[in-house]
Every structure is written in structure tokens, then in C-alpha cells.
Amino acid sequence: MQISRQTVFLVVDDFEVMRKVTSTQLSALGAERIVTANNGVEALQILRKQHIDVVLSDWYMPMMSGLELLKAIRSDAKLYNLPFLMVTAEAERERVAEAIACGVSDLLVKPYTTERLRQRLDKAMSCRPRAMPAAGLNGSGAQPAAPAASHAPSGKTLAARTARPPTILIVDDTPDNLHLLSHLFKEEYQVRVATNGEKALAFCCSEDPPDLVLLDIMMPGMDGFEVAKRMREHPSAESIPVIFVTAMTGDDARLKGLELGAVDFVTKPIDPAVLKPRVRNFMRYVALRKQLQADFDSMLDTARLHDDVDHITRHDIKGPLAGVIGLIQTLAMDESISHSKQLTEQLHLIEETTQQVLDMINLSSQLFKIESGSFVLDAKPVNIGDLLQRIVDISRASFAGKNLNVLMKTGIPTSDGLPQAFGDAMLCYSLLQNLVKNACEAAPEGSQVSITLHDQDPLQIVIANKGVVPEGIRERFFEKFVTEGKPGGSGLGTYSAKLLTEAQGGQIALDVSDESATTTITVVLPRAQG
């Protein structure tokens, strides 16, 4: 893909030299509009003031890391669709999985060349933001995502490169040393040589950098320390392992080398029996680092495939359910049925239950956004009284076999009308339906479950039932997967209720009275004004 001159890039890195080098690489790819920021906080300020098309961010930065910046972008409705390329040396799969779950567009593993940067930008800008499903939430949870753009497997270039022997760059101003080391490694590796620091640095910062550098320290002009320092300032070279091969044996020299990122020191005169296994060991590390990009690409591809399958599955389920609702509505209006009040009520209950399933399918994506910090509430007045009454009617029918007295209390004069909550109707319905269902399941046969709406600001809904929550789980009642003594229970009902309540600016609390053998859950939601 050719980068448009009009595309605006935001480069985020706390290291000024890296910002300049990345900007230079983008310019070489045809970019003309490049903005820079030295941390995530500054980047967010820029994003909210001016138009940006693509974000390239380093992972580790002070004040706000790249991951925190990604979360902030994905939780902002105006910025949500921005392609986000994370540049990282991160090797922990769990942390990379977190970035993928938060909607990173692509990952670029250090070290990288301008060509690899172009490939990653191509992929990031061709794929819409994606999200992995929330764990355990009805087997669904991913937002609809466009199928991933068709690309050659991102590991292809990497595989082509790793098919050849790894490359060692030997840097020394003494021809005899160059000859000795070249002869020592030529059977196992590709060997390049440089007789001074300037040539060595040019090799390391090229589009085809070496995999390991054997670097002399004492050289005329640019010495080995300066070469190592300059390498750490370029994306093609900053992660290349360096082994200093030197006659310097003092602690000061060793400490300075370690500060510059040296992985080992070898003392002259060289002992081949010592040097060869050390190099071989570091080449194993190099192979693992090269494999990271392919591994992370596979993780991203798997996540995108999961999204696609999940989207298709939900689409295929929602279609028939919508058809069922249409058939029920048609039946309810049929003259041969409408005269029967009991049959009409049953049809409406079936319609409500089917609609509830549809709502849960839609809700799962919202739950994931809440978990990942990317949810944006679009609050509107909610007829909470009507919503509670529908839940009560469905619960009475669902638990008729337990002979429960499920009733709604308001204590508000009918003429005054019921107050409205200020939130999301689907979220309110789901959290309250979950809590009432749990109360009905826990209540003994023939007992009462009450749902009371208190006319306060904020609104208060109190759900009470006979029976007590086991003492061992009371402190963790709203945590994920917490359940006890409930066959088939997932431990997600109260967890999701807490998420949905807090996402609307509300609060939820549990109170258990062993004395009266009663469990009470109180939900507080913002009240619509006016």
C-alpha cells in the first residue's frame, strides 16, 4: 500500500532520537504530515485537538504507557476507529494478549527496518479495530468486526529471512583479528566485517541488519562504546545483541558496556573454545526474538478469525430470533386468538423472552467494552417502572412451579407517575433481570420476592428474597465466577450486574440478614431530571 501524502501520523515515544528516526522512516515511505509526542498524555491532548489518521506508539513510556494510551483511544467514541500500531520489544504473551484484547491494530516487534514498518502500517491501516470476546460471557462478546483484510501471512517475510543462516557482524580495526573471527564462524553463519565504527553503524542501521555484533572497543575514530550507544538510537539496531571483544579488562569498561546494552564480554587474546558456544547461545536467543513477530501475528490472526466466526454466528442466531418475534406478534393480532386473554398473555411472555435472548446477544459486546475500558455510555431516560414490571411478569411465569409471590412495590401514587432512570435501557433490563432471576432461584418455594422502586435522587431499586447467600462467598459476591451451591451456575450473573450498574454511574450492594434469613440487593442508578 502506498502511503498517502495526506495521511497524518502521530509518533509517540519518550526517546527524542527514536521519534526523529521513526519520522525519517515515515518520510522515506512517502509521509509528509507527521506529528510527534513524548508520552501518552501529550498524545491524547494532540488527538483531541487535531485530526490524526494513524498512531504509532512505543509500549513503555513514563506518565502514560502505550497500552494505557491504546485503552484511552478505544474508550473514546471519537477516536475509537483510529489504527493503532504498537512498537514493542515485549516478549510476554500475556501482556501482548492484553494489547490484542484492548484492540491494537497491529504489533511491530523491535528491531525493525523501514520495510517492515511499511508492512505493519499496511496491515494496521487495512484492518478495522477489533476486540476479543469477553471471557465466559455467553460464548459471545466480540463487537461486529469486518473480516480481516486479505494479506500474505505476516510471517512470510520473517520466514524468508530466517531460512538463511543468521548474520554476524565482526568489527575490528586489526586485519588479523577479522581473519581469525571470520574463519571461526563462516561455517555456521553469514559473516560480515567492518574495520571501523562508521561502517559498523551503517551495517547495523541498514535495511538488512546483522543478528549479532562482535564489537571491538578500542578503534580509531568512533570506538566500540560510541557504536553501541548509536545503535540503541535506531530501530533497526537497538535490539541487536552486542558482544564486546576487547583487551580492556577493567571493571569500569565492563560497567560502561553493560550500561550500553552489551550481552557479554570476551577478552583478547580470543579463545575459540570459549567464544563459539557463547555466540551459539546468543543465536538461540536471536531465533526466539525473530519468532516473536510471527507468534504475535498468529495471536492477532486467531483473534480476528474468532471475531469473524462470532459475528457470523450471532448474525445467524439473531435472524431466526427476529423471525420468531415477528410470528408471535402476528399471532397475537389474529382475531381467532386475540379474544383469549390467557393465550394473548402467554404469547406476549414468549415475545418478551425471545427479545431477552436477542438483548443478551447484543449485550455481550457491551460487557466486553466495559471490561476492557472502551465502553462509552449514551445515557437517556429509562422507564424503569415499566421495565421492572415486565421483569416481574416474566419471572412469575418462569417460576410458577415454585409458587413464588413475585411482586413489585413502588409506594408512589399512580397519579404522580413513576420516576425515570438516566442510563441505557438494555443495560438496566439485563442487570435487573439477572438479579431478580437470581433472587427467584434462591428463594424457597412458596416464599416472596419483592422488587421495590424508591422515588429518590438517585433512584434506588431494592430486591429482597428469603434465603441467605452462603457466608463463604459474601465478600466476593460480585466477583467473576463466584458461585456456591447452585448447579450449573456460572458465577457471572452478579458480576455482570455490578459491571452494568457501575458503567451507568450507579452502585450496587449486598446485605444479608442471618437473623431474618433474608438477602437484599440494592441498586442505585442516576435519576433522569425534568
SVG drawing of the C-alpha trace seen along z (x, -y; Angstrom):
<svg xmlns="http://www.w3.org/2000/svg" viewBox="-63 -21 110 50">
<polyline fill="none" stroke="black" stroke-width="0.4" points="0.0,0.0 1.3,-3.4 1.2,-5.9 -0.8,-8.9 0.9,-12.3 -2.3,-13.5 -2.2,-10.7 -1.4,-12.3 0.8,-10.1 1.2,-10.5 4.5,-9.1 4.6,-8.6 7.9,-7.8 9.6,-9.2 13.0,-9.0 13.6,-12.0 16.1,-10.3 13.6,-7.4 10.9,-9.9 13.2,-11.6 14.3,-8.3 10.8,-7.0 9.7,-10.3 12.6,-9.9 11.4,-6.3 7.9,-7.5 9.1,-10.3 11.1,-7.7 7.8,-5.9 6.1,-9.0 4.6,-10.5 4.6,-14.3 2.3,-15.0 4.0,-13.7 3.2,-14.8 5.2,-13.6 4.5,-13.3 6.9,-12.2 4.3,-10.3 0.7,-9.1 -0.7,-12.1 0.7,-14.5 -0.5,-12.2 -4.1,-12.3 -4.0,-16.1 -3.0,-16.1 -5.6,-13.6 -8.4,-15.7 -7.2,-18.9 -6.4,-17.9 -7.1,-15.2 -4.8,-12.1 -5.1,-9.1 -2.7,-6.6 -1.0,-6.3 2.5,-4.6 3.3,-4.2 6.1,-2.8 4.9,-0.4 7.0,-1.6 6.8,-5.3 6.6,-7.4 3.3,-9.1 1.2,-7.0 2.3,-3.8 1.4,-2.8 -1.1,-0.2 -2.8,-2.9 -2.9,-5.2 -4.5,-2.4 -7.1,-1.9 -7.9,-5.6 -8.3,-5.7 -10.5,-2.7 -12.8,-4.1 -13.3,-7.4 -16.1,-7.3 -14.5,-9.9 -11.1,-8.2 -12.2,-4.5 -11.6,-3.7 -8.0,-5.0 -5.5,-2.5 -3.0,-1.9 0.4,-0.3 2.2,0.8 6.0,0.8 7.5,3.1 10.2,5.4 7.7,7.1 8.1,10.8 5.4,11.8 2.5,13.4 0.1,12.5 0.8,8.8 0.6,9.0 -2.7,10.8 -3.9,7.9 -3.0,5.4 -4.8,7.6 -7.8,7.7 -7.8,3.9 -8.0,3.6 -4.5,3.0 -4.4,2.9 -1.0,4.5 2.3,5.1 5.7,4.2 8.5,6.1 11.9,4.5 14.3,4.4 12.6,3.4 13.5,1.9 11.8,-0.7 10.4,2.1 9.0,4.0 7.5,0.7 5.7,0.3 4.4,3.8 3.0,3.3 1.4,-0.1 -0.2,1.5 -1.8,4.2 -2.8,1.8 -4.4,-0.7 -6.3,2.1 -8.0,3.6 -10.7,2.1 -10.3,2.1 -11.2,5.5 -12.0,6.8 -11.7,10.3 -14.8,11.7 -15.2,11.3 -14.3,14.5 -17.2,16.6 -19.9,14.2 -22.4,16.4 -19.8,17.6 -20.1,14.2 -18.9,10.8 -17.0,9.6 -18.3,6.5 -19.1,6.9 -15.8,6.8 -15.1,6.6 -13.3,9.6 -9.6,9.1 -8.1,7.7 -6.5,10.3 -2.8,10.2 0.0,12.6 0.8,14.1 2.8,11.6 5.3,14.2 6.3,14.7 9.0,12.1 10.3,13.2 10.4,16.8 12.2,15.9 14.8,14.1 15.2,16.8 15.6,19.5 19.1,18.3 21.9,18.6 22.0,15.9 24.4,13.0 27.3,12.0 29.0,8.6 32.6,8.6 34.0,5.1 37.8,4.7 40.4,2.4 43.1,5.2 43.0,7.4 44.4,10.5 41.5,10.4 39.0,10.0 40.5,13.0 40.5,15.2 36.9,14.5 35.6,14.7 37.3,18.1 35.9,19.2 32.2,18.6 32.0,18.9 30.8,22.5 27.7,21.8 26.8,18.1 26.9,15.4 29.8,13.2 30.2,9.5 33.2,7.4 33.8,3.8 37.1,2.2 35.8,-0.9 32.8,-2.2 31.3,-4.2 31.0,-1.2 29.7,1.0 27.0,-1.5 25.9,-1.7 25.5,2.1 23.5,2.1 21.1,-0.7 20.5,0.7 17.5,2.5 19.4,5.8 21.0,5.5 23.1,8.3 21.7,10.6 24.7,10.3 27.7,7.9 31.1,8.9 32.5,5.4 36.0,4.3 36.1,1.3 39.4,-0.4 39.3,-1.6 40.4,-4.9 37.6,-7.4 34.3,-6.0 35.2,-3.5 33.0,-0.5 31.3,-2.3 30.1,-5.0 28.9,-2.4 26.9,-0.6 25.4,-3.9 24.4,-5.0 22.9,-1.5 20.5,-2.0 19.2,-5.1 17.9,-3.3 15.0,-0.9 17.0,1.4 19.8,1.7 18.6,1.0 17.8,4.7 20.8,6.3 22.9,8.3 26.4,6.9 29.4,8.9 32.4,6.8 35.6,8.4 38.4,6.4 41.7,6.3 40.2,4.0 39.6,5.9 38.8,3.2 35.5,3.1 34.9,-0.5 34.9,0.7 32.7,3.7 30.2,1.5 30.1,-1.0 29.5,1.8 26.6,3.2 25.0,-0.2 25.1,-0.4 23.3,3.0 26.2,5.4 25.2,9.0 28.7,10.3 32.4,9.5 35.2,11.7 38.7,10.9 41.6,10.9 43.5,13.0 40.5,14.9 39.9,18.5 37.7,20.1 36.6,22.8 35.0,20.1 33.7,17.8 31.9,20.3 29.5,21.6 28.7,18.1 27.8,17.0 25.8,20.1 23.8,19.5 23.0,15.9 22.0,17.1 19.3,19.2 18.1,16.0 18.1,14.3 16.0,17.1 13.4,16.7 13.2,13.0 12.7,13.4 9.9,15.9 8.1,13.3 6.7,11.3 5.3,14.5 3.8,15.6 2.1,12.3 0.8,12.2 -0.7,15.6 -2.3,14.4 -3.8,11.4 -5.0,13.5 -6.6,16.0 -8.4,13.2 -9.6,11.7 -10.8,15.1 -12.7,15.6 -14.3,12.2 -15.4,13.2 -16.8,16.5 -18.5,14.9 -20.0,12.2 -21.4,14.7 -22.7,16.9 -24.5,14.0 -25.9,12.8 -27.2,16.3 -28.9,16.6 -30.3,13.1 -32.1,13.6 -34.2,16.5 -35.0,15.0 -36.2,11.8 -38.4,14.0 -39.8,15.7 -40.7,12.4 -42.5,11.4 -44.5,14.6 -45.5,14.1 -46.7,10.6 -48.7,11.7 -50.3,14.5 -51.2,12.1 -53.1,9.9 -55.0,12.8 -58.8,12.4 -59.1,16.1 -56.5,15.8 -56.9,12.1 -60.2,12.9 -58.4,15.2 -56.7,13.1 -54.7,16.0 -53.3,17.1 -52.5,13.5 -50.6,13.0 -48.7,16.2 -47.7,15.0 -46.5,11.7 -44.4,13.6 -42.9,15.7 -42.2,12.5 -40.6,10.9 -38.4,14.0 -37.3,14.1 -36.5,10.4 -34.5,11.0 -32.3,13.5 -31.7,11.0 -30.8,8.4 -28.3,10.7 -26.6,11.3 -26.3,7.6 -25.4,7.0 -22.3,9.3 -20.4,6.9 -21.2,4.1 -19.9,6.2 -16.6,6.7 -16.2,3.0 -16.9,2.3 -14.3,4.9 -11.7,3.6 -12.4,-0.1 -13.6,-1.0 -17.4,-1.4 -18.9,-4.8 -22.4,-5.4 -25.1,-7.0 -27.4,-7.8 -31.1,-8.5 -34.2,-8.5 -35.3,-4.9 -38.9,-4.0 -37.6,-1.9 -41.0,-1.1 -42.3,0.4 -39.1,2.3 -39.3,3.7 -43.0,4.7 -42.0,6.7 -39.3,8.5 -41.8,9.3 -44.3,10.7 -41.8,12.9 -40.4,14.1 -43.9,15.0 -44.4,17.2 -40.9,18.7 -41.0,19.7 -44.7,20.6 -43.7,24.1 -42.2,22.7 -45.4,20.9 -43.4,17.7 -45.1,14.4 -43.1,12.1 -44.3,8.6 -43.3,5.0 -43.7,2.2 -43.4,-1.5 -45.1,-3.4 -45.6,-6.2 -49.1,-7.5 -50.3,-6.4 -51.2,-10.0 -47.6,-11.1 -46.2,-8.7 -43.1,-6.6 -39.6,-8.3 -37.2,-7.5 -33.6,-6.4 -30.9,-8.0 -28.9,-5.3 -29.1,-2.6 -32.4,-0.7 -30.8,2.6 -28.2,2.5 -30.8,1.7 -33.0,4.5 -30.2,7.0 -28.8,6.2 -32.2,6.1 -33.4,9.3 -30.3,11.1 -30.8,10.0 -34.5,10.9 -33.8,14.2 -31.1,15.0 -33.5,14.0 -36.2,16.3 -33.8,19.2 -32.5,18.7 -35.9,18.1 -37.6,21.2 -40.8,22.5 -43.9,20.5 -41.9,17.5 -41.9,13.9 -39.6,12.0 -40.1,8.2 -38.8,5.6 -39.2,2.1 -38.6,-1.2 -37.9,-4.1 -38.6,-7.6 -35.2,-9.2 -32.4,-11.0 -30.5,-8.9 -33.1,-6.1 -33.0,-3.1 -34.2,0.4 -34.3,3.0 -34.6,6.7 -35.3,8.9 -35.9,12.6 -35.9,15.2 -32.8,17.4 -29.2,16.2 -26.1,16.1 -23.6,18.6 -21.2,16.9 -18.1,18.1 -18.9,16.0 -20.5,12.9 -17.3,10.8 -16.8,11.9 -20.4,12.0 -19.9,9.6 -16.6,11.1 -16.3,13.1 -17.1,16.8 -18.1,16.8 -20.9,19.3 -21.7,21.9 -24.5,24.5 -26.1,23.6 -25.9,26.5 -24.9,25.1 -24.2,21.7 -21.6,19.7 -21.0,17.0 -21.4,14.3 -24.9,13.0 -24.0,10.8 -20.6,10.0 -22.2,8.6 -24.9,6.8 -22.1,4.9 -20.3,4.0 -23.6,2.8 -24.6,0.8 -21.2,-1.0 -21.0,-1.6 -24.1,-3.8 -22.7,-5.7 -24.6,-3.7 -23.8,-1.5 -24.8,2.0 -24.6,3.5 -25.4,6.8 -26.9,7.1 -27.5,10.4 -29.5,10.8 -29.0,14.2 -31.4,13.2 -34.4,12.8 -32.9,15.2 -33.2,12.5 -30.9,11.4 -31.2,7.9 -29.5,6.3 -29.7,2.6 -29.1,0.9 -28.7,-2.8 -29.0,-4.5 -28.9,-8.1 -32.3,-9.7 -33.4,-11.5 -34.1,-15.1 -37.1,-17.1"/>
</svg>
